Amino acid sequence: MKTVRYVYWQDGDMWLGYIEEFPDYMTQGETLEELQANLKDIYDDITGGEIPGVNCQERTRESLLSSLRTTLSEALERKEMTPCRA
């Protein structure tokens, strides 16, 4: 069984938190137990491919960014994407 670390805190009457590996996906609960259940649901959705655009093959944020850079570079080489200036 894999151990998943998460960050949580209480804000007023609510518990808020996110999974360390996926900090962009926060959730909440009225109790700590509800927050933990919601975090489990988010983790299952992310790792199960239910949330589009999240690539969970990489184990770390750094390896994900590296993979995205490679994918972008390859797309630019194939001219699938055209860079633009802001």
C-alpha positions as protocol buffer text, in pm:
chain_id: "A"
residue {
  index: 1
  type: MET
  ca { x: 0 y: 0 z: 0 }
}
residue {
  index: 2
  type: LYS
  ca { x: 140 y: 338 z: -103 }
}
residue {
  index: 3
  type: THR
  ca { x: 168 y: 613 z: 157 }
}
residue {
  index: 4
  type: VAL
  ca { x: 33 y: 947 z: 33 }
}
residue {
  index: 5
  type: ARG
  ca { x: 132 y: 1258 z: 224 }
}
residue {
  index: 6
  type: TYR
  ca { x: -102 y: 1553 z: 251 }
}
residue {
  index: 7
  type: VAL
  ca { x: -106 y: 1901 z: 402 }
}
residue {
  index: 8
  type: TYR
  ca { x: -407 y: 2013 z: 602 }
}
residue {
  index: 9
  type: TRP
  ca { x: -522 y: 2294 z: 830 }
}
residue {
  index: 10
  type: GLN
  ca { x: -835 y: 2423 z: 994 }
}
residue {
  index: 11
  type: ASP
  ca { x: -990 y: 2751 z: 882 }
}
residue {
  index: 12
  type: GLY
  ca { x: -1286 y: 2844 z: 1097 }
}
residue {
  index: 13
  type: ASP
  ca { x: -1522 y: 2548 z: 1102 }
}
residue {
  index: 14
  type: MET
  ca { x: -1373 y: 2382 z: 792 }
}
residue {
  index: 15
  type: TRP
  ca { x: -1072 y: 2159 z: 733 }
}
residue {
  index: 16
  type: LEU
  ca { x: -875 y: 2233 z: 414 }
}
residue {
  index: 17
  type: GLY
  ca { x: -602 y: 2033 z: 250 }
}
residue {
  index: 18
  type: TYR
  ca { x: -419 y: 1905 z: -54 }
}
residue {
  index: 19
  type: ILE
  ca { x: -201 y: 1611 z: -150 }
}
residue {
  index: 20
  type: GLU
  ca { x: 169 y: 1708 z: -148 }
}
residue {
  index: 21
  type: GLU
  ca { x: 223 y: 1550 z: -489 }
}
residue {
  index: 22
  type: PHE
  ca { x: -68 y: 1749 z: -640 }
}
residue {
  index: 23
  type: PRO
  ca { x: -85 y: 2086 z: -458 }
}
residue {
  index: 24
  type: ASP
  ca { x: -310 y: 2244 z: -722 }
}
residue {
  index: 25
  type: TYR
  ca { x: -603 y: 2023 z: -618 }
}
residue {
  index: 26
  type: MET
  ca { x: -735 y: 2141 z: -282 }
}
residue {
  index: 27
  type: THR
  ca { x: -1044 y: 2015 z: -104 }
}
residue {
  index: 28
  type: GLN
  ca { x: -1229 y: 2067 z: 222 }
}
residue {
  index: 29
  type: GLY
  ca { x: -1442 y: 1895 z: 478 }
}
residue {
  index: 30
  type: GLU
  ca { x: -1653 y: 1984 z: 778 }
}
residue {
  index: 31
  type: THR
  ca { x: -1453 y: 1728 z: 979 }
}
residue {
  index: 32
  type: LEU
  ca { x: -1100 y: 1596 z: 950 }
}
residue {
  index: 33
  type: GLU
  ca { x: -1244 y: 1256 z: 854 }
}
residue {
  index: 34
  type: GLU
  ca { x: -1448 y: 1413 z: 572 }
}
residue {
  index: 35
  type: LEU
  ca { x: -1139 y: 1599 z: 448 }
}
residue {
  index: 36
  type: GLN
  ca { x: -941 y: 1274 z: 445 }
}
residue {
  index: 37
  type: ALA
  ca { x: -1217 y: 1101 z: 247 }
}
residue {
  index: 38
  type: ASN
  ca { x: -1225 y: 1390 z: -2 }
}
residue {
  index: 39
  type: LEU
  ca { x: -846 y: 1378 z: -39 }
}
residue {
  index: 40
  type: LYS
  ca { x: -867 y: 1004 z: -108 }
}
residue {
  index: 41
  type: ASP
  ca { x: -1132 y: 1069 z: -374 }
}
residue {
  index: 42
  type: ILE
  ca { x: -916 y: 1334 z: -542 }
}
residue {
  index: 43
  type: TYR
  ca { x: -613 y: 1105 z: -536 }
}
residue {
  index: 44
  type: ASP
  ca { x: -815 y: 820 z: -687 }
}
residue {
  index: 45
  type: ASP
  ca { x: -951 y: 1053 z: -958 }
}
residue {
  index: 46
  type: ILE
  ca { x: -605 y: 1188 z: -1045 }
}
residue {
  index: 47
  type: THR
  ca { x: -427 y: 854 z: -1051 }
}
residue {
  index: 48
  type: GLY
  ca { x: -720 y: 689 z: -1228 }
}
residue {
  index: 49
  type: GLY
  ca { x: -710 y: 940 z: -1514 }
}
residue {
  index: 50
  type: GLU
  ca { x: -1044 y: 1099 z: -1427 }
}
residue {
  index: 51
  type: ILE
  ca { x: -899 y: 1452 z: -1420 }
}
residue {
  index: 52
  type: PRO
  ca { x: -781 y: 1554 z: -1768 }
}
residue {
  index: 53
  type: GLY
  ca { x: -440 y: 1710 z: -1809 }
}
residue {
  index: 54
  type: VAL
  ca { x: -283 y: 1541 z: -1508 }
}
residue {
  index: 55
  type: ASN
  ca { x: -3 y: 1304 z: -1602 }
}
residue {
  index: 56
  type: CYS
  ca { x: 64 y: 1076 z: -1309 }
}
residue {
  index: 57
  type: GLN
  ca { x: 337 y: 866 z: -1464 }
}
residue {
  index: 58
  type: GLU
  ca { x: 599 y: 1101 z: -1321 }
}
residue {
  index: 59
  type: ARG
  ca { x: 675 y: 1060 z: -952 }
}
residue {
  index: 60
  type: THR
  ca { x: 791 y: 1414 z: -881 }
}
residue {
  index: 61
  type: ARG
  ca { x: 698 y: 1766 z: -985 }
}
residue {
  index: 62
  type: GLU
  ca { x: 1045 y: 1808 z: -1138 }
}
residue {
  index: 63
  type: SER
  ca { x: 1009 y: 1500 z: -1357 }
}
residue {
  index: 64
  type: LEU
  ca { x: 661 y: 1614 z: -1464 }
}
residue {
  index: 65
  type: LEU
  ca { x: 797 y: 1956 z: -1566 }
}
residue {
  index: 66
  type: SER
  ca { x: 1082 y: 1789 z: -1755 }
}
residue {
  index: 67
  type: SER
  ca { x: 835 y: 1565 z: -1937 }
}
residue {
  index: 68
  type: LEU
  ca { x: 616 y: 1861 z: -2029 }
}
residue {
  index: 69
  type: ARG
  ca { x: 917 y: 2054 z: -2162 }
}
residue {
  index: 70
  type: THR
  ca { x: 1014 y: 1756 z: -2377 }
}
residue {
  index: 71
  type: THR
  ca { x: 660 y: 1716 z: -2509 }
}
residue {
  index: 72
  type: LEU
  ca { x: 637 y: 2087 z: -2590 }
}
residue {
  index: 73
  type: SER
  ca { x: 977 y: 2083 z: -2760 }
}
residue {
  index: 74
  type: GLU
  ca { x: 881 y: 1781 z: -2971 }
}
residue {
  index: 75
  type: ALA
  ca { x: 551 y: 1943 z: -3071 }
}
residue {
  index: 76
  type: LEU
  ca { x: 730 y: 2260 z: -3177 }
}
residue {
  index: 77
  type: GLU
  ca { x: 977 y: 2058 z: -3385 }
}
residue {
  index: 78
  type: ARG
  ca { x: 687 y: 1887 z: -3564 }
}
residue {
  index: 79
  type: LYS
  ca { x: 525 y: 2229 z: -3607 }
}
residue {
  index: 80
  type: GLU
  ca { x: 215 y: 2111 z: -3422 }
}
residue {
  index: 81
  type: MET
  ca { x: 237 y: 2430 z: -3221 }
}
residue {
  index: 82
  type: THR
  ca { x: 338 y: 2777 z: -3325 }
}
residue {
  index: 83
  type: PRO
  ca { x: 497 y: 3004 z: -3065 }
}
residue {
  index: 84
  type: CYS
  ca { x: 354 y: 3351 z: -3034 }
}
residue {
  index: 85
  type: ARG
  ca { x: 475 y: 3668 z: -2869 }
}
residue {
  index: 86
  type: ALA
  ca { x: 283 y: 3837 z: -2595 }
}
